[in-house]
Every structure is written in structure tokens, then in C-alpha cells.
Amino acid sequence: LHIIDAYRWRQMALRNVDPGALRQVFNLRKAHGHSSDGQDYHFAVEDVARTLDEPSLYYAAQKVVVAAHDATRQLRKLMAQSPPDRYATLEVDFNTPLGRVRICGTGRDHHPDAAYAILIDLGGDDGYEGCVGASASLDVPFSVAIDLSGNDLYEGHTGGRPTQGA
């Protein structure tokens, strides 16, 4: 429910933002540099900043963090009350209007580069590729990754897209 509410607040934050300008800003990959001659100034950033409702966006982000925190706490409690191998082969993967949801158990899982809205792994030595806990697209407004334990490998070869908590 926090995620659904966060989506509502995100939409409110973007209500006055031009979708074309938003897409331009989202697709910027080298906006962090500085150019003294002004050649690299991105006007779309200013346009988005001027029309963005920042308090609503911050509140949406807080709702996502609360959802991740609450889910982590409840999942840890569940795992502490369960036999060690009960969820070894668990794998659930489905699409929602807010993005893909994937839940995996305590086995050795591989999570390919995909636009996950929610990615939960209950444990094990797992491999992650690409955008983990990072929105890879404007079509997936949030991305939450929860991994409860394991010696995991994260590979962020994303061609400049946000990755690993971005």
C-alpha cells in the first residue's frame, strides 16, 4: 500500500512537468560535468526543476523507503520462524502496472538486468546484473531491492543507465 501511495504522490509531483523535458532529463548521462564555456548547459533540467513539486516527490520517496523497511523487517521475522530450506526454491515473477515484481528464495539465484519495481531475495549467494534498486525507465517509477543475506555479486554494466540504488 505504501508503494501505491508513493506512486500517487510521484504523479502529483510531476503533474506540471512536461513529459518531453522529463524524458530528456532522465536520459542525461553526463550531466555531472562542468563546462566553463556554457556549451553543456541542459535547459530541460531547469524546465523540470521549475515545474517539479519537490515536496510531493520527497514524500513519495519516503513512502518507498517505509515500504522497503517494513517489508525487510517482516521478511526477517518470517525467515527466523521458518526451517532453513523452506524457501530454497521459491521463485515468483510477475508484472504489475508499476513494474515487474520478483521474489526468490534462499537458493543461488541469478537476477538478470530487468526493470524491477520490487526485487526480493530471501538469501543465498546471488548474482545481480544491471539496474538493481534503480529505476531503469520512467515507466517504472520506483525500484526496491531487498536481499536478506548471502555473498552476492553485483554487476552494473548498464550502458550509463542508473544502477544499484540510484
Disulfide bonds with the S-S distance in Angstrom:
none
